[in-house]
């Protein structure tokens, strides 16, 4: 069983680059989470197929079809910023 102590909290704090003000509460909460997982590990799962997703039906996609828009100019007018017929966006290179 994993024991949550000050040393572990310090280590997690350095890894996450965070500071924790309520370390006692954090230790208590983390210990409750670890204890819950210990209970879950006691459940007999022998013979049960693992699930990779809770959705068993495959996602049904619609056929992709090109569509022409009748009022392209009205769409372009709704761009927040534009340069000619193109949407103007912030540079990703700084």
Secondary structure, 3 states (H helix, E strand, C coil): CCCCCHHHHHHHHHHHCCCCCCHHHHHHHHHHHHHHHHHHHCCCCCCCCCCCCCCCCCCCCCCCCCCCCCCHHHHHHCCCCEECCEECCCCCCC
